[in-house]
């Protein structure tokens, strides 16, 4: 007899949000409850996957159930199980528009349904009754857009504790910062172990309509530059530097408000050594995966050693943790910063630790390099394009730092050993990612390491 566990074992490994593709499953345990018994019926399932190496992950999977096949939902079909002498047909509930309405209804009513608790933000308007449309292209999470008013992000992998995205947005509500999309509510689920705190299931934010993704805007500017063979970056109609400067100011504004409403503390001497040690450990592990990194190892270890000896003043605070051009939106009035959950692959406790704001600055500087150089992958031996890519990256990195400095009074790009090391550490991470997922892109972070270690 086919069970829900059987269906999910076959279906989950092929979903974009499933983070352990290729790992062998040893066991799967599923527990579910009904969130809405209308038509379609909506159930929510916690799926604990144990791998053959003994590690495990818990995922959240909402399912919608029908008593007949629905042709227009064929791409969302998961499978059928016997039920009361008939077949019950399971669909991915996040792709079944009729099954998306109850999420907001329960938020409006501050419901508790089984182990799940709905928490609307005080005074927030939640557009009850609207169906949600899925956002394509996401990886670790799944989002639904409700009209032009709200966006619900479902956190697929569950960990006990409040997700930093909810925590930081909730804190920033008190600042009225213009560079975030306000929090409208969040949803939690009790952990299977009552000794653990609930896990964050989802968050609802104000939707930002008519906004442009930062990565797409930046790469369009690079294409404009490449198309104009005899013009410099500051002469091209699609010059991005003014936007980069405003983005730097927006980043500084968000950092300042995070420091106002969340904990801060000065870095002590031990912190510098700890950061340098962690970077060195990551480098050693990365060389095992990407042997070409070895030629940069001495230069990188020298950068990290400079951090261990550094005493540049650092006030540690909560940071974004995964800032890049894909995490920002440009609207008619300015920049919006999204997704404060940090790197989803890192444990939640690590993502909530206090850090230097330079970590975020380094992430954005790496993103400018990627935007400039991603088209070189097609023509790696074109020195003219390489020169122009570097010119674009240098101009926009400088503009971003100028905007940050003007808004904060601090120049993040002044000869800082810490910033240079953060950039290098991020590029090492990128080398591992590219080697595993896009080997033909590996040249991008490797070339950046040549610059960062002084080899070019």
Secondary structure, 3 states (H helix, E strand, C coil): CCCHHHHHHHHHHHCCCCCCCCCCEEEEEEEEEEEECCCCEEEEEEEEEEECCCCEEEEEEEEEEECCCCHHHHHHEEEEEEECCEEEEEEEHHHCHHHCHHHHHHHHCCCEECCEEEEECCCCCCCCCCCCEECCCCCCEEEEEECCCEEEEEECECCEECCHHHHHHHHHHHHCCCCCCCEEEEEEECCCCCCCCCEEEEEEEECCCCCEEHHHHHHHHHHHHHHCCCCCHHHCCCCCHHHHHHHHHHHHHHHHHHHHHCCEEECCHHHHHHHHHHHHHHHHHHHHHCHHHHHHHHHHHHHHHHHHHCCCCCEEECCCCCCCHHHEEECCCCEEECCCCCCCCCCHHHHCCCECCHHHHHHHHHHHHHHHHHHHHCCCCCHHHHHHHHHHHHHHHHHHHHHHHHHHCCCCCCCCHHHHHHHHHHHHHHHHHHHHHCHHHHHHHHHHHHHHCCCC
